[in-house]
Amino acid sequence: MQTSKKIAVVGSGLVGSLLAIYLRHRGHAVDVFDRRPDIREVEFSGRSINLAMSFRGWKTLEEAGIDEAIRKIAIPMNKRAIHVVDKEVYFQPYGRDGEAIYSISRGLLNKKMIDLAEEAGVNFIFESKVWDVSLSEAIIYTGDTEKSPWEAHKYDIVFGADGAFSRVRHKMQRSSMFNYSQEFLEVGYKELSIPANADGSHKLDKNSLHIWPRGNFMFIALPNLDGSFTCTLFLPHEGDNSFAALTDEDKVKDFFEVYFPTINDEIPNLIRDFFKNPTSALVTTKCYPWVHGNTVALIGDSAHAIVPFYGQGMNAGFEDITTLNHLMNVHGDDWGTIFQEYQKERKPNADAIAELSYRNFMEMSSKTASVDFQLRKKIEAWFSSKHPELWLPLYSRVTFSNDSYAEALAMGDMQATIMDKVMQLEGIHMDWNSERVESFIIEELKK
């Protein structure tokens, strides 16, 4: 136990709620502020990408003692289901020995996390807009509007867990020597849905993450407990095939009939939802430092928002908490050291997963449909199964291991260089699982 502090967490999302649970377990008094209404009392839809919980996320939940409660609302996905035009759907296992990522409704998980935090004694203050923060004094200021009278709330420590457009970070950006960047992807996204069959079963394989790769755009579907799928259309904002081009019902119908004919009839509310649900942007944000003395720290998307194509945004935010928790074990009440070590350890890893997430869009949207890409993955899986001590594929290193994101990126680049050479070997499509190929990879690993 640490000496009890009065701590404010700004943001009641997944990372903020889980951090609050950890802090309460250590005996701190925790208030969570959120500008939005209580998510448990409003309909949550239209602006979500279903979550893919992987090893790092589960580890953080386990250390908090709430993993079993969350597993009850999760569905394992042990493979990708690739839907290519005019071909049968085919599957790509994610790992080995039944390794899986888990589909969880963002809204359902967030509601559960808030329930669990309240059970732990966390105090939530909804519909309370934070407009300013006194960084050195750990005072937050709330009010109805930016120009209305504000109320001051004094704390010992403030955590900014208020997302990619964090108000806490906004105040830190005004500090000298604070570096910040944001980069929007030319691709945006829109949520759609595939309902369950009449008997409540899933219309598609329920243990797969379904992908319809179409070059510079794609459609994905993740299963829900009620038999439905939460779907996301990733599409350029501008251009021939873009959100800007889909201006009326006929154009939307034609677009789906051409590019997604196998599921066109499975989305009965396509037109309604397409025009009702918002078109959302995808942004990568980077900043440094993440902390101010021993009073304020950023965590999760507030410090490192990333695009969703590796399914690691939530997992990376949860891993921030794992790191903080470990440092609290080591340094006790020395919050200045805790915060400095936290940002030094997490910043390189946040940058690495941002890069990996950006790259994975190209893999998911176009490469998964490539014969050479499928062979490449097959060779990697084959060699890894024979020599697990020599080769852990990049996806497995990121998704099913504790290796740092920075190490995964470095190892992945090294492995990609070797696989580029392997794919150039004469006759590789005929004897990809031969002793010749095995020996070649082993020799390359020695270099």
C-alpha positions in Angstrom: 0.0 0.0 0.0 1.1 3.5 -0.8 0.4 6.5 1.3 -3.2 7.5 0.4 -3.5 10.3 -2.1 -6.4 12.2 -3.4 -6.3 11.5 -7.2 -8.4 12.7 -10.1 -8.7 10.8 -13.4 -10.0 12.8 -16.3 -11.9 10.4 -18.6 -14.1 7.5 -17.8 -13.2 5.4 -20.8 -11.6 2.0 -20.7 -8.1 3.1 -19.6 -9.4 5.7 -17.1 -11.8 3.3 -15.5 -9.2 0.5 -15.2 -6.6 2.9 -13.8 -9.1 4.1 -11.2 -9.5 0.4 -10.1 -5.8 0.0 -9.7 -5.5 3.2 -7.7 -8.4 2.3 -5.4 -6.8 -1.1 -4.8 -3.7 0.8 -3.5 -5.9 2.8 -1.1 -6.1 6.1 -2.9 -9.3 8.2 -3.0 -10.2 8.5 -6.7 -12.6 10.8 -8.5 -13.2 10.2 -12.2 -14.4 13.2 -14.2 -16.1 12.9 -17.6 -17.7 15.5 -19.8 -20.2 12.9 -21.2 -23.3 11.4 -19.5 -23.0 8.1 -17.8 -22.5 5.6 -20.6 -24.7 3.1 -18.7 -27.7 5.3 -19.1 -27.4 6.2 -22.8 -27.5 4.1 -26.1 -24.0 3.4 -27.3 -23.8 2.9 -31.0 -22.8 4.4 -34.3 -19.2 5.4 -33.5 -17.3 2.3 -32.4 -14.8 -0.3 -33.6 -15.2 -3.5 -31.6 -12.2 -4.2 -29.4 -9.8 -7.1 -29.8 -8.4 -8.0 -26.4 -5.1 -9.7 -26.6 -2.4 -11.0 -24.2 -1.3 -7.6 -22.9 -4.8 -6.5 -22.1 -5.6 -9.7 -20.3 -2.5 -9.5 -18.2 -3.5 -6.0 -17.0 -7.0 -7.3 -16.2 -5.6 -10.3 -14.4 -3.4 -8.2 -12.2 -6.5 -6.2 -11.2 -8.4 -9.4 -10.5 -11.2 -8.7 -12.9 -10.3 -10.8 -15.9 -12.8 -13.5 -15.3 -15.6 -11.0 -15.2 -14.5 -9.6 -18.5 -14.1 -13.0 -20.2 -17.8 -13.6 -19.7 -18.5 -10.8 -22.3 -15.7 -11.8 -24.8 -15.7 -14.1 -27.8 -12.4 -15.7 -28.9 -11.3 -15.2 -32.5 -8.6 -17.6 -33.4 -8.3 -16.7 -37.1 -8.9 -14.2 -39.8 -11.6 -15.0 -42.3 -10.6 -13.4 -45.6 -13.4 -12.6 -48.1 -12.1 -12.1 -51.6 -14.4 -11.2 -54.5 -15.4 -14.3 -56.6 -13.5 -16.7 -54.3 -14.4 -18.9 -51.4 -13.7 -17.5 -47.9 -10.4 -18.8 -46.5 -9.0 -18.6 -43.0 -5.6 -17.6 -41.6 -4.9 -18.8 -38.0 -3.7 -16.0 -35.7 -1.3 -18.1 -33.7 -0.7 -21.7 -32.7 -2.3 -24.1 -30.2 -5.6 -22.2 -30.1 -4.1 -18.7 -29.5 -6.9 -16.1 -30.0 -7.7 -12.5 -29.7 -11.1 -11.7 -28.1 -13.9 -9.6 -29.6 -15.6 -7.3 -27.0 -18.2 -4.6 -27.5 -16.6 -1.3 -26.6 -19.8 -0.1 -25.0 -20.4 -3.3 -23.1 -16.9 -3.4 -21.8 -16.9 0.3 -20.8 -20.1 -0.1 -18.8 -18.7 -3.2 -17.1 -15.5 -1.4 -16.2 -17.4 1.5 -14.6 -19.5 -1.0 -12.6 -16.4 -2.7 -11.3 -14.7 0.6 -10.5 -17.7 1.8 -8.5 -17.7 -1.5 -6.6 -14.1 -0.8 -5.8 -15.0 2.6 -4.3 -14.3 4.9 -7.2 -16.4 8.1 -7.4 -17.6 9.0 -10.9 -18.6 12.6 -11.8 -20.3 12.6 -15.1 -21.4 15.6 -17.2 -18.5 17.6 -15.7 -16.4 19.4 -18.3 -12.8 19.9 -17.4 -11.6 23.2 -19.1 -8.2 23.8 -17.4 -5.6 22.2 -15.2 -3.0 23.8 -12.9 -0.2 21.4 -13.6 2.1 22.2 -10.7 -0.8 22.4 -8.1 -2.9 19.4 -9.5 -6.0 21.6 -9.6 -8.7 20.9 -12.3 -11.3 23.4 -13.2 -14.8 22.4 -14.4 -17.7 24.4 -15.7 -20.7 24.3 -18.1 -18.8 26.2 -20.8 -15.3 27.5 -21.5 -16.5 31.0 -20.6 -18.8 30.3 -17.7 -17.7 30.4 -14.0 -15.4 27.5 -13.2 -15.2 25.4 -10.0 -11.7 24.4 -8.7 -11.0 20.9 -7.5 -7.7 20.3 -5.7 -5.9 17.0 -5.9 -2.5 15.5 -5.1 -2.3 13.9 -8.6 -4.1 14.2 -11.9 -4.2 11.6 -14.6 -5.2 12.6 -18.1 -7.1 9.7 -19.6 -9.3 11.8 -21.8 -8.4 10.5 -25.2 -6.8 11.7 -28.4 -8.1 15.2 -28.0 -7.2 15.4 -24.3 -7.9 18.6 -22.4 -5.2 17.7 -19.9 -2.6 17.3 -22.7 -3.9 20.6 -24.3 -2.8 22.4 -21.1 0.6 20.6 -21.1 1.1 21.6 -24.8 1.3 25.3 -23.6 4.4 24.4 -21.6 7.9 25.1 -22.8 9.7 22.1 -24.5 6.6 20.1 -25.0 6.6 18.2 -28.3 3.3 17.3 -30.0 2.2 16.0 -33.4 -1.0 14.6 -34.9 -1.4 12.9 -38.2 -4.8 12.1 -39.7 -5.1 9.1 -42.0 -6.7 9.7 -45.4 -9.0 6.8 -44.6 -12.0 7.3 -42.2 -14.5 4.8 -40.9 -18.2 4.2 -40.4 -19.9 1.7 -38.2 -22.5 -0.7 -39.6 -23.9 -4.0 -38.3 -25.0 -7.5 -39.3 -27.9 -8.7 -37.1 -28.2 -12.3 -35.8 -30.2 -15.0 -37.4 -33.8 -15.5 -36.2 -32.6 -18.1 -33.8 -29.9 -15.8 -32.3 -27.0 -17.5 -34.1 -24.3 -15.7 -36.0 -24.6 -15.4 -39.8 -20.8 -15.8 -40.2 -18.2 -17.9 -38.4 -18.4 -16.5 -34.8 -14.7 -17.3 -33.9 -13.2 -15.2 -36.8 -12.3 -11.6 -37.4 -13.8 -11.2 -40.9 -12.0 -9.0 -43.4 -13.1 -8.0 -46.9 -9.8 -6.5 -48.3 -10.3 -4.2 -51.3 -7.0 -2.5 -51.9 -7.1 1.0 -50.4 -10.3 0.2 -48.5 -11.8 -2.7 -46.5 -14.7 -3.9 -44.5 -14.4 -5.8 -41.2 -16.8 -7.6 -38.9 -16.3 -8.7 -35.3 -18.8 -11.0 -33.4 -21.0 -9.9 -30.5 -22.6 -12.1 -27.8 -26.1 -11.5 -29.1 -25.3 -13.1 -32.5 -24.7 -9.9 -34.3 -21.5 -8.5 -35.8 -20.2 -5.0 -35.3 -18.9 -4.0 -38.7 -16.6 -1.2 -39.8 -16.2 0.2 -43.3 -12.7 1.8 -43.7 -12.8 4.1 -46.8 -10.9 7.1 -48.0 -12.5 10.4 -47.2 -12.0 11.7 -50.8 -11.6 10.1 -54.3 -13.5 7.7 -56.6 -14.3 5.1 -53.9 -14.7 7.3 -50.9 -17.2 8.6 -48.4 -17.3 11.8 -50.3 -18.5 9.9 -53.4 -21.3 8.0 -51.7 -23.8 10.8 -51.6 -27.1 9.1 -52.1 -28.9 5.8 -51.5 -28.3 4.4 -55.0 -24.6 5.0 -54.9 -24.3 3.3 -51.6 -26.3 0.3 -52.8 -24.3 0.0 -56.0 -21.0 0.3 -54.0 -21.9 -2.6 -51.7 -23.3 -4.7 -54.6 -20.0 -4.4 -56.5 -17.5 -4.7 -53.6 -19.3 -6.6 -50.9 -21.8 -8.8 -52.7 -21.7 -11.7 -50.3 -22.9 -9.6 -47.3 -24.9 -7.0 -49.1 -28.2 -8.8 -48.2 -27.0 -9.4 -44.6 -27.1 -5.7 -43.7 -30.8 -4.9 -43.7 -30.3 -1.4 -42.3 -27.5 -0.5 -44.6 -28.9 2.7 -45.9 -30.4 3.9 -42.7 -27.2 3.3 -40.7 -24.9 4.5 -43.5 -26.5 8.0 -43.4 -27.3 8.0 -39.7 -23.9 6.9 -38.3 -21.1 9.5 -38.4 -18.0 9.2 -40.6 -15.2 9.3 -38.1 -11.5 10.2 -38.6 -8.5 8.2 -37.7 -5.6 10.0 -36.0 -2.2 9.2 -34.6 -1.0 11.5 -31.9 2.5 11.7 -30.3 3.8 13.8 -27.6 6.5 14.2 -25.0 6.9 14.6 -22.1 3.9 12.7 -20.7 4.3 14.0 -17.2 4.6 17.2 -15.2 6.7 16.8 -12.1 5.0 14.5 -9.6 1.5 15.9 -10.1 0.2 15.2 -13.6 0.5 12.3 -16.1 -1.0 11.3 -19.4 -2.0 7.8 -20.1 -3.6 5.8 -23.0 -4.8 7.7 -26.0 -4.1 11.0 -24.3 -0.4 10.2 -24.6 -0.4 8.0 -27.7 -3.5 7.7 -29.9 -3.0 5.2 -32.7 -4.9 3.9 -35.7 -6.8 0.6 -35.0 -5.3 -1.7 -37.5 -3.2 -3.8 -35.1 -6.0 -4.0 -32.5 -3.6 -2.7 -29.9 -5.0 0.7 -28.9 -6.8 -0.5 -25.8 -4.1 -3.1 -25.1 -1.3 -0.5 -25.3 -3.3 1.8 -22.9 -3.8 -1.1 -20.5 -0.1 -1.9 -20.7 0.6 1.7 -19.6 -1.2 0.7 -16.4 0.8 -2.5 -16.0 4.0 -0.4 -16.2 2.7 2.2 -13.7 1.7 -0.6 -11.3 5.1 -2.2 -11.5 6.8 1.1 -10.9 4.6 1.8 -7.9 5.7 -1.5 -6.4 9.3 -0.6 -6.9 9.3 3.1 -5.9 6.4 3.4 -3.4 5.5 7.0 -2.7 8.2 8.5 -4.9 5.8 9.7 -7.6 8.4 11.9 -9.3 10.5 8.8 -10.0 7.5 6.7 -10.9 6.4 9.2 -13.5 9.8 9.7 -15.0 10.5 6.0 -15.3 7.0 5.5 -16.7 7.4 7.9 -19.6 10.9 6.7 -20.4 9.8 3.1 -20.6 6.5 3.6 -22.4 7.3 6.4 -25.0 9.5 4.2 -27.3 6.9 1.4 -27.2 4.1 3.8 -27.9 5.9 5.1 -31.0 6.7 1.5 -32.1 3.0 0.3 -31.9 2.0 3.5 -33.8 4.3 2.6 -36.6 3.2 -1.1 -36.6 -0.5 -0.1 -36.6 0.0 2.2 -39.6 1.7 -0.5 -41.6 -0.9 -3.1 -40.8 -3.6 -1.2 -42.6 -1.8 -2.1 -45.9 -1.5 -5.7 -44.8 -5.2 -6.0 -43.9 -6.6 -4.0 -46.8 -4.6 -5.4 -49.7 -1.9 -7.9 -48.8 -4.1 -10.5 -47.2 -5.7 -11.1 -50.6 -2.3 -11.7 -52.2 -1.1 -15.2 -53.1 2.5 -14.3 -52.3 1.5 -12.8 -48.9 -0.4 -16.0 -48.0 2.6 -18.1 -48.9 4.9 -15.8 -46.9 2.7 -16.2 -43.8 2.6 -20.0 -44.4 6.4 -20.2 -44.6 6.7 -18.2 -41.4 4.2 -20.3 -39.5 5.9 -23.5 -40.8 9.4 -22.4 -39.8 8.3 -21.1 -36.5 6.6 -24.4 -35.6 9.8 -26.2 -36.3 12.1 -23.7 -34.6 10.0 -21.7 -32.0 13.2 -20.7 -30.3 14.5 -19.0 -33.5 11.4 -17.4 -35.0 8.3 -15.8 -33.5 6.2 -14.1 -36.2 5.7 -10.4 -35.7 2.0 -10.7 -35.2 2.5 -13.3 -32.5 5.2 -11.2 -30.8 2.9 -8.2 -30.7 -0.3 -10.0 -29.8 0.6 -13.1 -27.8 3.8 -12.1 -25.9 5.2 -9.7 -23.3 8.0 -8.5 -25.6 8.1 -4.8 -25.8 6.5 -3.1 -28.9 9.9 -1.6 -29.7 11.6 -5.0 -29.7 8.7 -6.4 -31.8 9.2 -3.7 -34.4 13.0 -4.3 -34.6 12.6 -8.0 -34.8 9.8 -7.8 -37.3 12.0 -5.6 -39.6 14.8 -8.1 -39.4 12.5 -11.0 -40.2 10.9 -9.1 -43.1 14.3 -8.6 -44.6 14.9 -12.4 -44.4 11.5 -13.2 -45.8 12.0 -10.9 -48.7 15.0 -13.0 -49.6 13.2 -16.2 -49.1 10.4 -15.2 -51.5 13.0 -14.5 -54.2 14.3 -18.1 -54.0 13.8 -20.0 -57.3 10.9 -22.4 -57.1 9.8 -21.2 -53.7 6.1 -21.8 -54.5 6.9 -25.5 -55.2 9.1 -26.4 -52.2 8.4 -23.7 -49.6 8.5 -26.2 -46.8 11.7 -28.0 -47.9 15.0 -28.5 -46.1 16.6 -26.1 -48.6 14.4 -23.2 -47.4 14.8 -24.2 -43.7 18.6 -24.1 -44.0 18.5 -20.8 -45.9 16.5 -19.1 -43.1 18.8 -20.6 -40.4 21.9 -19.3 -42.2 20.3 -15.8 -42.6 19.5 -15.7 -38.9 23.2 -16.3 -38.1 24.3 -13.2 -40.0 
